[in-house]
Amino acid sequence: MDTTIRNLDEQTYRRLKAQAALEGKTIGEAVTEAMQVYLAQRLEVARDRTLGGLEPEAYPPPEEGSRRPRRTMERVVHKASSHEEAERWDVAQQKSMTPEERLRAARVLRDRAYPPDAKDVRECHRSE
């Protein structure tokens, strides 16, 4: 596949080109290898963020000045025998939570997946 990549760091590109030449590779082969390594690392990070990797914690999260007693969220696993059964279980679980609980849980998961210091994906596509 032929493509154009813009806004590369010149020094990094020159280093990649030199290293590829030393190894008898084309720039395309070197870039493909670099992309595969990058994606493999990201996949490894994503695996760490699965629900199976979560530890039980206080729910709802403590809030400033909150006097509500904290409850411990238990890990619940439900193995469905079909997609329809899984969908029914998900709907029943959502119905059992108040809107505030659902919103709080969504925020906790969002903050775990996208830490506050993470760059907004929309910022990556804006030209400087």
BELRAQUI-V483586 format. One record per residue. N is the residue number from 1. PSI is psi as a letter, one per 40 degrees, with the letter a starting at -180 (999 if undefined). OMEGA is omega in degrees with one decimal (999 if undefined). BURIAL is + if it has 9 or more other ideal C-beta (glycine too) atoms within 8 Angstrom, else -. Layout:
# BELRAQUI-V483586
N/PSI/OMEGA/BURIAL + N/PSI/OMEGA/BURIAL
This chain:
# BELRAQUI-V483586
1/h/176.3/- + 2/h/179.6/- + 3/i/176.8/- + 4/h/177.4/- + 5/h/-177.8/- + 6/i/173.3/- + 7/f/174.3/- + 8/i/174.1/- + 9/h/-173.6/- + 10/d/-178.8/- + 11/d/178.9/- + 12/d/178.7/- + 13/d/-179.9/+ + 14/d/178.3/- + 15/d/178.0/- + 16/d/-179.5/+ + 17/d/179.1/+ + 18/d/-179.9/- + 19/d/178.5/+ + 20/d/178.9/+ + 21/d/178.5/- + 22/d/-178.5/- + 23/e/179.7/- + 24/f/-179.6/- + 25/i/172.5/+ + 26/i/175.6/- + 27/d/179.3/+ + 28/d/178.6/- + 29/d/-179.9/+ + 30/d/179.6/+ + 31/d/178.4/+ + 32/d/178.3/- + 33/d/179.2/+ + 34/d/179.5/+ + 35/d/179.3/- + 36/d/178.0/- + 37/d/179.8/- + 38/d/-178.3/- + 39/d/178.1/- + 40/d/177.8/- + 41/d/179.7/- + 42/d/178.9/- + 43/d/177.7/- + 44/d/177.9/- + 45/d/-179.3/- + 46/d/178.7/- + 47/d/179.0/- + 48/e/-177.2/- + 49/e/178.8/- + 50/i/-179.9/- + 51/d/179.6/- + 52/d/-179.4/- + 53/e/-177.8/- + 54/i/176.3/- + 55/i/176.4/- + 56/i/179.5/- + 57/i/-179.8/- + 58/h/178.3/+ + 59/h/-2.1/+ + 60/i/179.4/+ + 61/i/-179.4/- + 62/h/179.2/- + 63/i/178.4/- + 64/h/175.2/- + 65/e/-177.8/- + 66/h/178.2/- + 67/e/179.7/- + 68/h/176.3/- + 69/i/-179.6/- + 70/h/175.1/- + 71/i/175.8/- + 72/h/177.9/- + 73/h/179.0/- + 74/i/175.9/- + 75/h/-179.1/- + 76/h/178.3/- + 77/h/178.1/- + 78/h/179.7/- + 79/h/-177.8/- + 80/i/178.7/- + 81/e/177.7/- + 82/i/177.9/- + 83/d/-179.4/- + 84/d/178.4/- + 85/d/178.1/+ + 86/d/179.0/+ + 87/d/178.9/- + 88/d/179.8/- + 89/d/178.6/+ + 90/d/-179.9/- + 91/d/179.8/- + 92/d/179.6/- + 93/d/179.4/- + 94/d/179.6/- + 95/d/-177.5/- + 96/e/-179.0/- + 97/i/174.4/+ + 98/i/177.2/- + 99/d/179.6/- + 100/d/178.2/- + 101/d/178.5/+ + 102/d/-179.3/+ + 103/d/179.6/- + 104/d/178.9/+ + 105/d/178.8/+ + 106/d/179.0/- + 107/d/178.6/- + 108/d/179.5/+ + 109/d/178.2/- + 110/d/-178.1/- + 111/d/176.7/+ + 112/d/-177.7/- + 113/d/-177.1/- + 114/g/-179.0/- + 115/i/-177.8/- + 116/d/-178.5/- + 117/e/179.3/- + 118/i/-179.5/- + 119/h/177.5/- + 120/h/-177.3/- + 121/d/179.2/- + 122/d/179.4/- + 123/d/-178.2/- + 124/d/-175.2/- + 125/e/178.2/- + 126/h/178.2/- + 127/i/-176.8/- + 128/999/999/-
